[in-house]
Amino acid sequence: MLPRTADPIAAIATAPGRGAVGIVRVSGRSVQAIVDAVCGRALRPREATYLPFRAADGSPIDQGLAIHFPAPHSYTGEDVLELQAHGGPVVLQLLLARCLEAGTALGLRVAEPGEFTQRAFLNDKIDLAQAEAIADLIDASTEAAARSAGRSLAGAFSREIHQLRDALIQLRMLVEATLDFPEEEIDFLQKADAQGQLDRLQATLAGVLQRARQGALLREGIKVVIAGQPNAGKSSLLNALAGAELAIVTPIPGTTRDVVSQTIQVEGVPLHVIDTAGLRDSDDPVEKIGIERAWEQIRGADAVLFLHDLTRSGDAADGAADARLLATLREHLPAAVPVLQLWNKADAAPAAAVPAEGLRLSAKLGDGLQALRQRLLEVAGWQAAPEGVYIARARHLQALRRVDGHLMEAAAHLAGGGQALDLLAEELRLAQNALSEITGEFTADDLLGVIFSKFCIGK
């Protein structure tokens, strides 16, 4: 359900905790009554004014900056008041309570999560893709992700979607004209090069979809699980990739009994690397729990690094155990999830041979780690990041794939001649609706509720 959009709202807009500065934000039809009560004087539009913030009895709560953004020239498109005070939790709570008290007659209430940004969307200050980019910019875990989110917020992704939509509308007009005037001798579609327009649409869509995939990868990253027998060097590999001693490393088999994870970045792509307990039959109840947790992580992996121990490469029993584990891994994983076979401890067994499909490395010395990083980027589908990459979400990719499917159906109907023009028109309509879902021009209210509920309060 969407919150009540007619009520004025207020919230603390800065993160919980202590800081040099904290902000209380108010948005609504008119905030002048709150300005008068809290600030005690008129404020010049969009100009910071240093003054005391007054309690109901006139005593100062704090001193800071007040800025009034009259509608429609504000973040939400409504009148907005921002009060910048010292960033103590008690001070900010007192200031928020004073605003709510002063706005009682207006129906002022505490904002729901994401409600300020939702109002910016509903008041046409931003579209839905830009609104999501705000949250992605806040949550960005790498510099590349932050830059890509910034491009989406600036409208780069939305502009490409609008260009695709406009081209679709043009093609729909031609098809509808042919349906509306079937007696005309002029073949509208052939004269207007409908086939060429559709081909160009599909080519443009392919480029947008590719950039969106890269943006989604920057936002989400991939989950990489390290698996193998005990003492193959899994914890050492995690430490080497992370550049820190995160996991305990000992010569004792079964040292790792719980999941240890760390997010690293390679060329701006987040890799969520997870070290797991060694996979083997065990009677130790604690180790058995760790092994079960390892299998849980493996089942949810985007890629698995299976470690072999080069120092045991001549041991037939060890090789048979690795083979059995690999077979079980394949049973637990979807066919599309890659399993990279790594042959560790190359420093201790420099003469040991490695199969052609394997990657030789030494987690202890760091040899082969760069090749492993590049291989992980390859299996993730990452390409050298062009400046045009924008942040994207799973729902954007799903919508673009639906557009692609509808355009493929439309191409088939167009190739069939005039017998299927009504089906062609319907596929183009569905493609346009799928595009409009991305920017929010054709979106169900329940989807909006889900999207904005994931924002923080005050944003």
Secondary structure, DSSP 8 states (H G I E B T S, - for coil): ----SSS-EEEE-S-SS-EEEEEEEEEES--HHHIIIIISS---BT--EEEEEE-TTS-EEEEEEEEEE-TTSSSSSSEEEEEEEEE-HHHHHHHHHHHHHHTGGGT-EE--TTHHHHHHHHTTSS-HHHHHHHHHHHH--SHHHHHHHHHHHTTHHHHHHHHHHHHHHHHHHHHHHHHH-TT-SS-HHHHTTHHHHHHHHHHHHHHHHHHHHHHHHHHH-EEEEEEESTTSSHHHHHHHHHTS--S---SSTT---S-EEEEEEETTEEEEEEE----S----HHHHHHHHHHHHHHHT-SEEEEEEEGGGTT-HHHHHHHHHHHHHHHHHS-TTS-EEEEEE-TTT-TT----TTSEE-BTTTTBTHHHHHHHHHHHHT-----TT-----HHHHHHHHHHHHHHHHHHHHHHTGGGGHHHHHHHHHHHHHHHHHHHTSS--HHHHHHHHHTS-TT-
